Amino acid sequence: MASGAKSFLLNRKSDWQDRSVIRNVELKDDMLVSENKSGENGVYIAGPFDSMEFETVWHRLRLDSDLPQGSVYKLRIYANDSPEVIIPSRDSCGVDKVNLNKYLFDERIDVHRKVDLFDDIGAKCYKNPRDVILYEFKGRYMWICIEFINYDQKPTKISSIKIEFPRVSFIDYLPEIYKDEKNNSKFLERFLGIFQSIYVDLEDKIDNTPLKYDVDHTTKDFLSWIGDWLSLKNTSVWSEEKLRKLVKEAVRIYKMKGTKRAVAKMVKEYIGIEPIIVEQFDVRENMYYHKQKEVVEKLFGDNGYVFTVMVPQAYIKDTENYVELLRVINEVKPVDSVCNLIILNDQIYLDHHCYIGMNSFITNTEDFVLNKQQDVNNLVVSN
């Protein structure tokens, strides 16, 4: 195995909060987010990470970050077999022996003094690292400190940190002569570490390939690709939650394509309520069709290929929503048919889409005054 056999993984809110000190850093969507709103540097300190074995040689630290231009973060790493450390005395005379864990989690001590402590005890500091080989870190316990420096107020995000141990090196698979320290084996080990990291990353991608196709865990970008692959077009119009649901039901939706049921389902998924769908045979079988043919054909079309979908105005915010809903319908409607998408508003226009109980309502009867002179009784007023 080319990677450390064991690891600590921080990628959830509970992980970030466990055994940590957090200042001027927020936890959003299971990520560390530093926006420097207060004008002070953000600080995240975590540890100890206990390998359970003394003199452990640590393997690798991988950090997945989103770093905007103009932002910097510094990663400090320290490892030791004991939490007891020697630090300069507060009165600048001599040194003090302190328990690192108690010191870091002492709320009376300023957080920036804790950051300085890492420098005092000889921690290694890295600027904007994403991948660190930890062969030079030896000890049962490890502590890390991340200092965020944001110059332009753009958020720096860290989605995960993975610390692997114990050390595993490609040099262990070579003949003994290559492990001889007299022959610069340390240099060879670090050199091979570059190719080992590339190999392990590729190996991890292959191992995690099944998760890519897991609808509940894959990223939204890959989810859109899966949706397109399963004949779900226009995936950009859907929220991530609805898209995951549709991908799960893609086979059933595909079987329904070209039917009234498919149109009704997709419209309901988009706006949240069942639409009213009127087909040509619904119109022509109406007993009043021949008496009001001209008006009916104006409202519902004059040929058998036209069907009408009606939705309340409250569920369509703007023209963009209207166009997106029409695109959704066009993907599942019958071939060669034409959708007449109607938005029902609450205003009355004669010979237009005005329906009692849908966008018009009968109120109580009341007197009506015309020209402030004549009373008209028993007039039915509708909204």
N, C-alpha and C positions, 0 to 999 in steps of 0.2 A: 504494500500500500504506500503510495507516494505522498499522502498527506498525513497529518497527525491523527493518531488513532482515536483521540478524544478531543472534545472542543467545548467551549463556552460560547453560546450564541445569544446576542442581545438584538431582538427585533420586535418586541412587543412592549406595551406600556408597563406591564408588571416587571419585565426584565430590566428596563431602564431604571425603574424606581427601587429595585432591590439593591441593598448595600451601596447606596450612591449619595452623592451631594450634588444638588442641582441649583444653580443660580443664574437668573436672567436667560434661562433656556426653557422653552415650552415643549410639551409632549402633544403632538398632533398626528392623528392617523398612525399611531405606533412608531412615530419618528421623532428624533430630536430636532427641534427647530429653533435656531437662534436668529433673531431679527434686530437685536441691539436697540430696542425701543427706549431703554433707560439711559443710553449713552455709555454704559459700562460693558466690558467684555463678558460674554457668557462663559460659564464654567460647568463642566460635567466631570465628576470624579467617581470612579467605581472600583470596587475591590473590597477585600482581597478575593481573588480567584484562586481557589485551593486545588492544586493538582493531586493532593493526598500523598505525595512522595517527596522526600527531601532531595535536594540537588537535581531537581527536574530541569532538563534543558528544554526550553520552550521552542515551538516549531515555527508558527506563522500567525500573523494578525492580518485579517482582511476587513476593510472598512468600505462600506458602500455609501457614497456621499454625493450630494448635489451641491456643487460649489459655484456660486455666481462670480462673475468677474469683479474683482475689487474686494473679495472676501478672503480671509485666511483663517485657518485653524491650526493650532499646534497640539500635537499628540505627545505626551510624556509617558514613558513606560518605566516601571521599576519592578524588579524581582528580587526576592530574598527568601532564605529559609526561615527567617523569624520576623515577626512584626516589630521587634525592638530595633530602633534606629538611633543613631547619634546625630544631633542637630546643634547648630550654634545656640548658645545661651541667649535669652532675651536681653540680658544686660550687656551683651557683647563680650563678656569675660568667660572664657572657657566654653564647655559644651554640656549638653543635657542628653540624657537617655530617655526616650519616650516610646510609647506604644503607638505605632503609626495608625492603627485602626481607631484608637481612642482620640488621637489628635485630629484626624480627618473628620470624624463625626461629632466633634465638640462644637456646638453651635455658638459658643462664646468666642471662638477664634475666627477672625476675618477670613473669608473664602480666598482672597488673593494672597494671604499669607500661606494658606495651604498649597496654593499653586507654587509659590516660591520654595516651599518645603521640598517639592520634588527635585528642584535644581540643587538644593542644599545636600540631599542624600545621594546625588549622582545619577538621577534618572536620565535616560536618553530622550532627547527631544527631536521630533520630526515635524516638518512643515508640510501641510496638505498631503499626508500620505494616504494611499489607498491599499497598499500591500507592503507589509514589513516582515522580513525574515528575522526570526527571534533567536537564532542560534547562540547569540552572545548573552542571552538572558538565562540565568541559572538560579534556581531556588524554588521552594515549594509554593510560595505565594507570589501573585502578580497584582499590581495596582496600575490603573491607567488614569490619566488626567487629560481632558480635552479643553483647550482654551479657544473660544471663538472670538475673532476680531473682524467686525463688519464695518467697512468704511463707507458704504453707500446705502445702508439700510435694507439691502436685499437679503432675504432669508437664506441661511445656510442650513441644509437638511442632511441628517445622517439617518439612513433607514435601517442599517444593521452593522454590527461588529461581531466578527467571529475570531476567537482566539483558539488556536490548535496546539496540542501538546500530546506526547513528548516529541522531541525532535526526530524526524525521519529524513534521511538524506540519500540521494542517489549514490553517494560515495560508499554507502554500506553494501552496495551490490557489486562494487569493483574489487579486484584483487587487493590483498593486504598491503602491497607496496604503495598503493595510492593513499593509504591512510596514515602513512608515516609522516609525523609532524616535521621531520627534517627535510622532507621533500615538498614543503609548502602545501600540505594537505588542506589547511584552512582556506587558502585561496581557492583551491580546486572545489572545495565544498561550497563556498559562496558562489563560485562561477556556475556550478551545476544547479545551484538553487534557482537561478533565473529560468532555466529550461524546465526544472521541476515544477515551478509555479505555473508555467504555461501548460504543462501536461496535466497538472491537477485541476486547473480551471476547466480545461476541455473535458476531463474525466467527470467533473461535477455536472457540467451541462448535459452530458450524455446520461448520467445517472438520474438527473432531475427532469429529463424529457417528459415522462408521464405526467408530471405536474403541470406542464405547459398545456396539456389537453384536458386538464381537470377544470370544468366550468366554474367551480366554486373558488378556485385558487389562482387561476391564470390572470395575467394583466389585461387591462381593458383593450390595449392595442392588439394583443394576440387573440383576445376574445372576438374582436371585430373580424379578424382574419378567419377564425373558425366559423363565424356567422356567415361570411361571404362564401366560404367553402360549402356550407350547408344550405346554400341558396337563400339566405336572409340578406337581402340587399338593403342599401341605405342605412347601414348600422349606425352611422354618425348621428341620426336623429333620435336615437334611444338613449336613455340614461343607463348607466352601468348596471344598476339593479334589474331594470326591465330587460336589458339585453341578455343578461345571464339567464333569466327566466325563459326568454324566447329561444335561446340556443338549446336549452334542455328540452323544449317542446318542438324543436325544428322538424323532426321527422313527422310528427302528427300534423303540423301546419302544412308541410309539403304535401301530405296526402289530401288535405282539404282544399288546396289551391284551386281556384277557378269556381268556387262555390260561394253562395251567400253567407254560409257559416264562417268561412275563412275571412271574408271582408268584415263581418260583425266582430269576430275575435280580435283582429288586428286593430280595428278602430277602438274597441274597448280597452285594449292594452295601451293604446296611445293617449286617450283622453280620460279613461277611467270609468266610463258609463257605456251602456249599450246604445248604439245608434238606431235610428229608424231607417229601414231600407225598403224602398218601394221599387218593385220590378214592373215591367210592362204588363204582364198578365194580371197583376194586382189592379192596375189602372183600368184596363179594358174590360175586366169582368165586373166593374162597378156599374150599378144600374143607371147612374147619371152620366156615364161616359159619352154617349151619343148626343145627349142634350147639351153638354158643355164641352164638346170635343176640342174646340179651338183653345179654350182656357187650359184644359187639362194637358193638351200637347205642348202648350207653352211652358207649363210648370214641370212636366215629367218627360218631355221628349216625344218625338213623333215616329220613332221606329223601335223595333224590338231589341236593338243592341244597347239601348240607353237604360241605365238603372240609376236611381236617385238615393243618395245617402244624406240624411239630415241629422245635424248635431246642434245642440244649444250654443249660442254665442258665448256664454260664460266659460266654455272650455277651449275656445280658440282665441288666443291672446292677440294675435296680429296676423298680417299677411304671410309672414314666414311660417307660422304654425299651420296656416291653411295649406300652403304649398307642400310642407312636409307631410301633412296628413294625406294629401292627395297622392303623393309619391308612395306612401305606405299602402294605400288602397290599390294603386296601379300594379303593385308587385304581386297581389294575390287575386285580383279580379279575373273573370273569365277572359280568354283571348278574344280580341277584336271587339270587346264590349267597351262602352264609354261611360265613365262615372260622372254623374251630375251631383257635385258636392254642394249642399245647401247649408248655410249657417242661419239658424233660426234666431231672429232677434225679437224683442218684445214690443215692436211697433206694428201697427195695422196698416196694410196696404191692400186695397181691393184687388182681387184677381192675382194676388201673390201668395206666398207660403204663410198662411195665417191659419192656425189650427186651435180650436177650443180645447183647453186642457193641456196644451203644450207650450205655446207662446202667447196665448190669449185666454182670458178667464172671465166668466160671467160673474158680475158682482150683484149686490142687492139692488132692486129697483129704486129709483129716486126721481124726484121732480127735476125737470130740465127747463131752464129759462132761455128763450130765444130772443135776442135783441133787447133784453131787459124788459120785455113787455108781455110776451105770451108764454104761458106755462104749457109745457108738453108733458103729459103724464104717462107713466108706465113705459118710459124709454129704457131699453136695455143698453147699458154702457159697458164696453169691454176695453181691456188695457191694450 
